Amino acid sequence: VGREKLEAGDLTGALAAFERAAELNPTGTDVNAALAEGYLEQAEKNVQRRAYDAASADYQKVAGALEYSADESLQLRAAHGAYALGRRLENARVASGNEIDGEVTAYQLAYDLNEDSRVYRNQLAEARSALGDQLLAAGETREAAYSYKRAWELDRYNDDYRDDAINAFVAYADERLYNLDYDDAVEAYREAYRIDTSNDETKTKLAAAYNARGLEHKSWERWSQAVADFKEALYLFPDNAEYQSNYNSVSAWDD
């Protein structure tokens, strides 16, 4: 019934029938292929009408349906459509200064649907980096750091993405350490260090944060936690006399 309605141009009726079929057989390959095709046509029409939010929601439904249907032609068509939507949203953002979230979602969908495309990967990385810039300007340093990190994970040859991620994590960690929030500071320094273990600055800051947290644990007689933190600091700098002395002061509680 859905197919007949789709061929007759009744997209609304076709989708209603496809959705009913999916209720009866949620994981059916043919059913989900039909559902994906219907949502894909609706997404393309919404793009033509410049109803970009609705189109983005449709493409997400397409991706969901295609999880149960390995229809390569539909995947490639949907990926291309999501990418084109992302380009439209990007142009609108550059022209008017809109938020970047919409284009990131569109590029992510394109990449998820076709991870073999270097174009989609690179465009998503650029969008993630631009999102990081926007978050950083808004003072959301931690969120910016993770956005830069995601960009770098997509393109590990891009030193700018790497450095932006490290700098944002360090900036956030410095702020948390200043406010004596040792747990968040250690985690952020650790994220920065994991990205580039050859970076002496982040290594030094991470070790100092472990040591500071260890002293905090020691002051509250949390001996095992203090031991663990001093050992982490020593692991990074085995010859540091201060870290060694602090560890020695609690080593009796080292199991």
Solvent accessible surface area in square Angstrom, and as a share of the most:
residue,aa,sasa,rsa
1,V,125,0.72
2,G,5,0.05
3,R,106,0.39
4,E,128,0.58
5,K,74,0.31
6,L,23,0.11
7,E,154,0.69
8,A,85,0.66
9,G,64,0.62
10,D,60,0.31
11,L,22,0.11
12,T,112,0.65
13,G,16,0.15
14,A,0,0.00
15,L,11,0.06
16,A,60,0.46
17,A,25,0.19
18,F,11,0.04
19,E,68,0.31
20,R,134,0.49
21,A,35,0.27
22,A,17,0.14
23,E,118,0.53
24,L,127,0.63
25,N,69,0.35
26,P,85,0.54
27,T,85,0.49
28,G,11,0.11
29,T,81,0.47
30,D,117,0.61
31,V,31,0.18
32,N,6,0.03
33,A,14,0.11
34,A,8,0.06
35,L,20,0.10
36,A,0,0.00
37,E,40,0.18
38,G,0,0.00
39,Y,18,0.07
40,L,0,0.00
41,E,49,0.22
42,Q,47,0.21
43,A,0,0.00
44,E,53,0.24
45,K,88,0.37
46,N,11,0.06
47,V,15,0.09
48,Q,145,0.65
49,R,156,0.57
50,R,184,0.67
51,A,37,0.29
52,Y,44,0.17
53,D,125,0.65
54,A,45,0.35
55,A,0,0.00
56,S,15,0.09
57,A,45,0.35
58,D,6,0.03
59,Y,2,0.01
60,Q,89,0.40
61,K,100,0.42
62,V,0,0.00
63,A,21,0.16
64,G,31,0.30
65,A,6,0.05
66,L,8,0.04
67,E,136,0.61
68,Y,107,0.41
69,S,3,0.02
70,A,99,0.77
71,D,44,0.23
72,E,117,0.53
73,S,80,0.52
74,L,14,0.07
75,Q,54,0.24
76,L,85,0.42
77,R,92,0.33
78,A,0,0.00
79,A,0,0.00
80,H,117,0.52
81,G,11,0.11
82,A,0,0.00
83,Y,39,0.15
84,A,38,0.29
85,L,1,0.00
86,G,0,0.00
87,R,99,0.36
88,R,102,0.37
89,L,33,0.16
90,E,31,0.14
91,N,93,0.48
92,A,37,0.29
93,R,47,0.17
94,V,110,0.63
95,A,92,0.71
96,S,77,0.50
97,G,63,0.61
98,N,77,0.40
99,E,128,0.57
100,I,1,0.00
101,D,82,0.42
102,G,33,0.32
103,E,4,0.02
104,V,9,0.05
105,T,50,0.29
106,A,0,0.00
107,Y,1,0.00
108,Q,35,0.16
109,L,17,0.08
110,A,1,0.00
111,Y,17,0.06
112,D,74,0.38
113,L,18,0.09
114,N,32,0.17
115,E,101,0.45
116,D,137,0.71
117,S,21,0.13
118,R,186,0.68
119,V,88,0.50
120,Y,23,0.09
121,R,81,0.29
122,N,59,0.30
123,Q,20,0.09
124,L,0,0.00
125,A,1,0.01
126,E,92,0.41
127,A,4,0.03
128,R,51,0.19
129,S,15,0.10
130,A,26,0.20
131,L,21,0.10
132,G,0,0.00
133,D,79,0.41
134,Q,57,0.25
135,L,33,0.17
136,L,79,0.39
137,A,93,0.72
138,A,70,0.54
139,G,58,0.56
140,E,75,0.34
141,T,23,0.13
142,R,107,0.39
143,E,80,0.36
144,A,0,0.00
145,A,0,0.00
146,Y,73,0.28
147,S,7,0.05
148,Y,5,0.02
149,K,44,0.19
150,R,75,0.27
151,A,0,0.00
152,W,26,0.09
153,E,60,0.27
154,L,8,0.04
155,D,37,0.19
156,R,142,0.52
157,Y,209,0.79
158,N,42,0.22
159,D,78,0.40
160,D,100,0.52
161,Y,20,0.08
162,R,68,0.25
163,D,55,0.28
164,D,49,0.26
165,A,0,0.00
166,I,7,0.03
167,N,94,0.48
168,A,4,0.03
169,F,2,0.01
170,V,15,0.09
171,A,52,0.40
172,Y,32,0.12
173,A,0,0.00
174,D,56,0.29
175,E,81,0.37
176,R,55,0.20
177,L,48,0.24
178,Y,186,0.71
179,N,81,0.42
180,L,122,0.61
181,D,39,0.20
182,Y,36,0.14
183,D,88,0.46
184,D,57,0.30
185,A,0,0.00
186,V,0,0.00
187,E,59,0.26
188,A,5,0.04
189,Y,3,0.01
190,R,66,0.24
191,E,13,0.06
192,A,0,0.00
193,Y,39,0.15
194,R,143,0.52
195,I,16,0.08
196,D,33,0.17
197,T,83,0.48
198,S,88,0.57
199,N,40,0.21
200,D,106,0.55
201,E,104,0.47
202,T,2,0.01
203,K,51,0.22
204,T,71,0.41
205,K,56,0.24
206,L,5,0.02
207,A,0,0.00
208,A,45,0.35
209,A,0,0.00
210,Y,8,0.03
211,N,10,0.05
212,A,28,0.22
213,R,43,0.16
214,G,0,0.00
215,L,77,0.38
216,E,57,0.25
217,H,26,0.12
218,K,65,0.27
219,S,82,0.53
220,W,170,0.60
221,E,115,0.52
222,R,86,0.31
223,W,67,0.23
224,S,72,0.46
225,Q,80,0.36
226,A,0,0.00
227,V,8,0.05
228,A,53,0.41
229,D,5,0.03
230,F,0,0.00
231,K,92,0.39
232,E,74,0.33
233,A,0,0.00
234,L,23,0.12
235,Y,173,0.66
236,L,13,0.07
237,F,61,0.25
238,P,93,0.58
239,D,143,0.74
240,N,49,0.25
241,A,81,0.63
242,E,99,0.44
243,Y,16,0.06
244,Q,68,0.30
245,S,66,0.43
246,N,21,0.11
247,Y,42,0.16
248,N,85,0.43
249,S,55,0.35
250,V,0,0.00
251,S,41,0.27
252,A,93,0.72
253,W,112,0.39
254,D,48,0.25
255,D,180,0.93
